[in-house]
Structure formats: structure tokens, C-alpha cells
């Protein structure tokens, strides 16, 4: 280290030392002044207190001024409620009587009797519906069998036309051997009817409807082909004119019957 630098360092130390001594002396002086001020505070506080006046006697206090009571406003006078006007009670109108239910009238042109002059047949006709046998739906032709008190009957298939209207009136009857059952089925000899023969059907109102035979046909039963099935259906479906169809078992006079015999006739216009 050079000499000048050593002298500069020594000078700096002396200066800092002097400043420290000066600060120490000044601090001692200020601390003494602070101590003296602290000791003098109680005397100052006592002399500076404000003397409060003694309490005054109660009778020397002024009487409170009375505040005038506010007069409440008068209550409003309630107006009398308006008397409600009597409501007009409507006069009960007469309960309308229900219109009488029209009783359905029975068609007077339901077939009641058949007459086939060529075969000497004159027999009653009854309505025949369907029944289920062995899981299959079929016509209830059993009701047509003869009993000990009457001969067998002719059946009018429900759902087919009545007399005097466009459509197909389908009548069925049994065909069985007289020797086996000791009586003859109503359509036992139906295959003897030919084209041009007349058949008369009488209605419940005793009106006579005359038909002329146009066709007879035997169709295998059971059907052996779709064509056979269609031929059966054609004979039983509705028509656009007044048609009479007679149907019975065919091909034999005892079961099983290998065919069905259909006789188709058209109404003779104007004939009664």
C-alpha cells in the first residue's frame, strides 16, 4: 500500500471517530432534557385540569315545558253500504225429454220358405251363423238336421243378401241317404234340377220371389287347387243383381262327400 493511501485511510478514521463523539455528546444532552420534561408532566396536568361546577339542587332546575297533545283528526264517517239488488233467479227450463230410441225394424224380406216344384220340395228356412269346431270357423249346419218332430230345414247364411235386393241369397241344405237315417235330406236330389227350372222363395211378409236356374256346378271338396278354392268363393260372394244360390254336399249320399253342388238362379223380373 502507498503512503498516500495510508494517510487517506487514517484521515477517514479520524473523521468518523469525531462524528461518533459528536453524536454521543448530543444524544446525552437530549436525553437529559427528555428526563426533565417527563418529571414535570404530573404538575402540568394537575394545574391544567378544568374545575367542574357542583351539582345544582333539583328545585333550581327549570320545569319542563309541556308539549300540547295533538288532537287526532275525526274518523271519517262511513257511508252506508249499498243494498245489493236482488239477483234475478232464472226460471228452470223444462228438462227436455230424451228422444225415443228408434227400434230397428226387422227386414220383412228375410227368406222364410222355399218351394222347388220339380223336386216336390216345400220347406222352412232358418238363419244359419258360424261356429268354431276343431279350431276352424264353419257354418252351423247341424241345426238343420231333422228331429223326431220335424223334417230337416234349409239354412239362410247370415251376411248374405235378403230377398228383393241386389246381392246373392245363399241357401244351404243337407244331402244324406234316406235308407241310413230313415229320412231324406232336403237337397238329396238337388242335382236333378236343371237350367230353366223355377224356384220360389217366400219372405217373412209372405211376398213371393221367383228365380230361374241358370247353372249347376260341382266343385271338388276339399279343394285340390287354388282354382278349386276360387270356384267355391265365386258361388258365395255378393253379386250386382238379384241372385239365388243353393248349396249342398255332392258326389255321394253319405260322408265323406267329395264335392259341393251349387245351383245358381237369377230372379225373374216382375214375377211374383
C-alpha positions in Angstrom: 0.0 0.0 0.0 1.4 3.5 -0.9 1.9 6.1 1.6 -0.8 8.4 0.3 -3.3 5.7 0.5 -2.4 5.0 4.1 -2.7 8.7 5.0 -6.2 8.8 3.3 -7.4 5.9 5.4 -6.1 7.3 8.6 -7.8 10.7 7.9 -11.1 8.9 7.2 -10.9 7.0 10.5 -10.2 10.3 12.5 -13.2 12.0 10.8 -15.6 9.1 11.6 -14.3 8.9 15.2 -15.0 12.6 15.6 -18.5 12.3 14.2 -19.3 9.5 16.5 -18.1 11.5 19.6 -20.2 14.4 18.5 -23.3 12.3 18.2 -22.7 10.7 21.6 -22.4 14.1 23.3 -25.5 15.4 21.6 -27.5 12.3 22.5 -26.5 12.6 26.1 -27.8 16.2 26.2 -31.1 15.4 24.6 -31.7 12.5 26.9 -31.3 14.8 29.9 -33.8 17.3 28.5 -36.3 14.4 28.0 -35.9 13.2 31.6 -36.6 16.7 32.9 -39.7 17.0 30.8 -41.1 13.7 32.0 -40.7 14.6 35.6 -42.5 17.9 35.1 -45.7 16.3 33.4 -47.8 15.5 36.5 -47.6 19.1 37.8 -48.6 20.4 34.4 -51.6 18.0 34.2 -52.9 18.9 37.7 -52.7 22.7 37.1 -54.3 22.3 33.7 -57.5 20.5 34.9 -60.9 22.2 34.4 -62.9 22.6 37.6 -66.5 21.3 37.1 -69.4 23.1 38.9 -71.1 21.4 41.8 -74.4 19.7 41.2 -77.4 22.1 41.3 -80.4 21.3 43.5 -83.4 19.7 41.7 -85.7 22.6 42.6 -83.5 25.0 40.8 -83.9 23.2 37.5 -86.5 24.8 35.2 -89.8 22.9 34.9 -90.1 21.1 31.6 -92.3 22.8 29.1 -95.5 20.6 28.4 -96.0 19.8 24.8 -99.6 20.2 23.8 -101.3 16.9 22.9 -102.2 16.7 19.2 -105.9 16.3 18.7 -106.4 13.3 16.4 -108.4 14.1 13.3 -112.0 12.9 13.4 -112.6 9.5 12.0 -114.3 9.6 8.6 -118.0 8.8 8.6 -118.6 5.5 6.9 -121.2 5.8 4.2 -123.9 3.1 4.4 -123.2 0.2 2.2 -125.4 0.0 -0.9 -128.1 -2.6 -0.5 -127.4 -5.2 -3.2 -130.0 -5.5 -5.8 -131.8 -8.9 -5.7 -130.4 -11.1 -8.4 -132.7 -12.5 -10.9 -133.1 -16.2 -10.4 -133.7 -17.7 -13.8 -136.7 -19.9 -14.1 -135.6 -23.5 -14.5 -136.3 -24.6 -18.0 -138.1 -27.8 -18.5 -135.8 -30.8 -18.8 -136.1 -31.9 -22.4 -137.3 -35.4 -22.8 -134.9 -37.7 -24.5 -135.8 -38.6 -28.0 -137.2 -42.1 -28.2 -134.7 -44.5 -29.5 -135.9 -45.9 -32.8 -136.5 -49.6 -32.6 -134.7 -51.2 -35.5 -137.3 -52.7 -37.8 -136.8 -56.3 -38.9 -136.3 -56.7 -42.6 -139.6 -58.2 -43.9 -137.8 -59.7 -46.9 -135.9 -62.3 -44.9 -136.3 -65.7 -46.6 -138.8 -67.9 -44.7 -139.8 -70.7 -47.1 -138.6 -72.3 -50.3 -140.6 -74.2 -53.0 -138.9 -76.2 -55.7 -141.8 -77.7 -57.8 -139.6 -80.1 -59.9 -138.4 -81.9 -56.7 -141.6 -81.5 -54.7 -139.8 -79.5 -52.0 -141.6 -77.1 -49.7 -139.6 -76.4 -46.6 -139.0 -73.7 -43.9 -135.9 -71.6 -44.0 -133.9 -70.6 -40.8 -130.9 -68.3 -40.3 -127.5 -70.0 -40.0 -124.5 -68.4 -38.4 -120.9 -69.6 -37.9 -119.3 -71.8 -35.2 -115.8 -72.8 -34.4 -115.1 -76.6 -34.5 -111.6 -78.0 -34.1 -110.1 -74.5 -34.3 -111.8 -73.8 -37.6 -114.7 -71.4 -38.4 -117.6 -73.1 -40.2 -121.3 -72.7 -40.8 -123.6 -74.1 -38.1 -125.4 -76.5 -40.4 -126.1 -79.0 -37.6 -129.2 -77.0 -36.6 -130.7 -78.0 -39.9 -130.8 -81.8 -39.2 -134.2 -83.4 -38.9 -135.6 -84.3 -35.5 -138.3 -86.7 -34.2 -140.8 -83.9 -34.6 -139.9 -82.1 -37.9 -138.1 -82.6 -41.1 -134.7 -81.1 -41.8 -134.6 -77.4 -42.7 -133.0 -75.1 -45.3 -130.5 -72.5 -43.9 -130.0 -68.9 -45.0 -126.3 -68.0 -44.5 -126.0 -64.9 -42.3 -124.4 -62.0 -44.1 -125.7 -62.8 -47.5 -128.4 -60.8 -49.2 -132.1 -60.8 -48.4 -134.9 -61.1 -51.0 -135.7 -58.2 -53.2 -132.2 -56.5 -53.1 -129.1 -56.7 -55.3 -126.9 -59.4 -54.0 -126.5 -63.2 -53.5 -129.1 -65.0 -51.4 -127.3 -68.2 -50.3 -129.4 -71.1 -49.0 -127.9 -74.4 -47.8 -129.4 -77.9 -47.1 -128.2 -81.4 -46.2 -127.9 -84.3 -48.6 -128.0 -87.7 -46.9 -129.4 -91.2 -47.6 -132.9 -92.0 -46.6 -132.1 -95.6 -46.0 -129.3 -94.9 -43.5 -131.2 -92.3 -41.5 -134.8 -93.3 -42.4 -135.4 -89.9 -43.8 -134.1 -87.9 -46.8 -132.1 -84.7 -46.8 -133.9 -81.7 -48.2 -131.4 -81.3 -51.0 -131.0 -85.1 -51.5 -132.0 -84.8 -55.2 -130.8 -81.2 -55.9 -128.5 -82.5 -58.8 -131.7 -83.2 -60.7 -132.5 -79.5 -61.0 -131.7 -78.2 -64.5 -131.3 -74.9 -66.3 -134.6 -73.1 -66.7 -136.3 -74.7 -63.7 -138.1 -72.2 -61.4 -137.5 -71.8 -57.7 -139.8 -69.8 -55.4 -138.6 -68.2 -52.2 -141.3 -66.7 -49.8 -140.4 -63.9 -47.4 -141.5 -63.4 -43.8 -144.0 -60.9 -45.1 -145.4 -63.6 -47.4 -144.1 -62.0 -50.5 -143.0 -64.4 -53.3 -139.8 -64.1 -55.2 -139.3 -66.3 -58.3 -135.9 -67.3 -59.7 -134.9 -69.2 -62.8 -132.0 -71.7 -62.7 -129.1 -70.7 -65.0 -126.3 -73.0 -63.9 -125.4 -76.1 -61.8 -121.8 -76.9 -60.9 -120.0 -79.5 -58.7 -116.7 -78.3 -57.2 -114.2 -80.8 -55.5 -114.2 -80.7 -51.7 -111.8 -80.2 -50.1 -110.3 -78.0 -52.8 -107.5 -79.7 -54.7 -106.0 -76.5 -56.1 -106.2 -72.7 -55.8 -108.5 -72.8 -58.8 -111.0 -75.1 -56.9 -110.9 -72.7 -53.9 -111.7 -69.7 -56.2 -114.6 -71.6 -57.8 -116.1 -72.1 -54.3 -115.6 -68.5 -53.4 -117.3 -67.2 -56.6 -120.5 -69.0 -55.7 -120.7 -67.5 -52.2 -119.7 -63.9 -52.9 -122.1 -60.9 -53.4 -123.4 -60.1 -56.9 -124.6 -56.9 -58.5 -128.0 -58.4 -59.4 -130.7 -60.4 -57.6 -129.1 -63.9 -57.4 -130.2 -67.1 -55.6 -127.5 -69.8 -54.8 -128.4 -73.2 -53.4 -125.6 -75.3 -52.0 -125.3 -78.8 -50.7 -122.9 -81.7 -50.4 -122.4 -83.6 -53.6 -120.9 -86.7 -55.2 -122.4 -89.1 -52.8 -125.2 -89.6 -50.3 -123.0 -90.3 -47.3 -119.8 -88.9 -45.8 -117.2 -88.1 -46.9 -118.8 -86.0 -49.6 -116.2 -85.4 -52.4 -117.7 -82.3 -53.8 -120.1 -79.4 -53.3 -123.1 -78.8 -55.6 -124.0 -75.2 -56.4 -127.3 -74.2 -58.2 -127.3 -70.6 -59.4 -130.5 -68.8 -60.3 -131.5 -65.3 -61.3 -134.7 -63.5 -60.3 -137.4 -63.4 -62.9 -138.1 -59.7 -63.5 -141.7 -58.8 -62.4 -142.6 -62.3 -61.3 -144.5 -62.6 -58.0 
